[in-house]
Amino acid sequence: MKRQKRITARPHKRTRLSKRSGALILTALAACGGTAIIAAQALAGPGGPGAGGTDASAGGGAGTVAGRTISCPDVGQRLRSLPPAAAPEVNRDLGQLDAQVAQAFRRWSADPGTQDQVLRGLEKDRKATIGRITDALRRAGERPDALDRLSACRTTTGNATTARNAPRDARGGNSAGNGPFRDDFVDIKTVRPNTRGNGQGGRGTASGSFRSECGRNENRHNNPDNLIVAPGVSNGAHHMHDYVGNLATSAFSSDRELAGAGTTCGNGDRSTYYWPVLRLRDNGRERDADAPGGGQDGNVGTILRPAAVSLKFDGNGADKVTAMPPFLRNLTGDAKALTNGPANANASWSCTGFENRQLKNKYPICPRGSNVVRSLAFPNCWDGRNIDSANHRTHVVFPDGNGRCRNGFRAIPRLVQRLTYAVPPNAQYAVDSFPDQLHNPVTDHGDFINAMPQRLMRTAVDCINSGRDCR
């Protein structure tokens, strides 16, 4: 199947935040659940999860204003279409816009007093890059809106509770911190039940399911790329991803390469499944401690491999499902929901044994013996034509409240990624994020590229539509 000739674009806004506090106190090594961790405490904050988000290896300056970020207009969302001839250049320039914000954010984080100077320099750099985007679109026959109006940026509070509960330094102001913060965590036992089961169960006519068993990323396939959102851009995600399934996935993978690659899935499924890694904020030096997507982008600590990974396709809708086309791109959640708002924030957090209590914007503190759970349910109404759209959302959307797809869309198998982690009790942890997103749990997200052999896809569809549970 050929890709559509024109697709609607979406931006990739990435910034940088890092920090170092002279008041950082390393507490004693604690053996929790069989895992030795180092807890970091801020000067004025008590210990435990979210106690200031400080980390000795994060770099940066003690003057950072915690909970604040640089907010820039989302250029990609203003593009009505992205002609294939212009796509490589536009994608590179969108990535350059992200790099410019990251550099500006790094400077401002080290010295908040430079805010006005940093913003003026950033606006100048963005104006030049946006000009190149405009020229590329015009050469491809487009008539872009006045994109030059989108060059100015501002500083803003990403989250009111984050800023309010950030640790205080000796001068009375907010100390440095790239998250997570105290109010990003909640004891799951204090949360009232708000859904049945895990909140992700299927319903409707197609009541069966199909599972791919693809492991837990035992081979440590990690990179900070994003083949869907930032194709051809190295470190396009500015945070590290876990991958299972296709072994060839990087920012530069072609569909042909994906089709011929090996896979970790036991049934021959070559699809690409990926999500941001989860880390203990323990001062542990991972192999990416000094690398892009890792320590250079404020993502620090020991990467946790999931204790279990479930990749389940079901029929969460009123109609029977039809096959997904080869190389369909699909995503769920919003990696920038802290600054974009919660409209597309779809991932949820819970604990095993408590999955009738789902959290959207908090990390759960689980009791001893209970694992942290991330649930990522994907949209499953396809427009029947396109394998991608430049905002990566309009070609596959969620059904309505009755489980029905809108006119012109058809139901396809719904993917639910369920990830569990054996987080040591009272350990600080966080999902990797774009630097400006402060490791907030609302930014969790997942990605999928369909590369199932057609016979396997037909099996999945038959199992779902006939009410059978297959593996």
Secondary structure, 3 states (H helix, E strand, C coil): CCCCCCECCCCCCCCCCCCCCCCCEECCCEEECCEEECCEECCCCCCCCCCCCCCCCCCCCCCCCCCEEEECCCHHHHCCCECCCCHHHHHHHHHHHHHHHHHHHHHHHHCHHHHHHHHHHHHHHHHHHHHHHHHHHHHCCCCCCCHHHHCCCEEEECCHHHHHCCCECCCCCECCCCCCCHHHEEEHHHCCCCCCCCCCCCCECCCCEEEECCCCCCCCCEECCCCCCCCCCCCCCCCCEEEEEECCCCCCCCHHHHHHCCECCCCCCCCEEEEECEEECCCCCCCCCCCCCCHHHCCCCEEECCCEEEEEEECCECCCCCCCCCCCEEEEECCCHHHHCHHHCCCEEEECCCCCCCECCCEEECCCCCCEEEEEECCCEECCCCCCCCCCCCCEECCCCCCCCCCCCEECCEEEEEEEECCCCCCCEEECCCHHHCCCHHHCEEEEECCCCHHHHHHHHHHHHHCCEEC
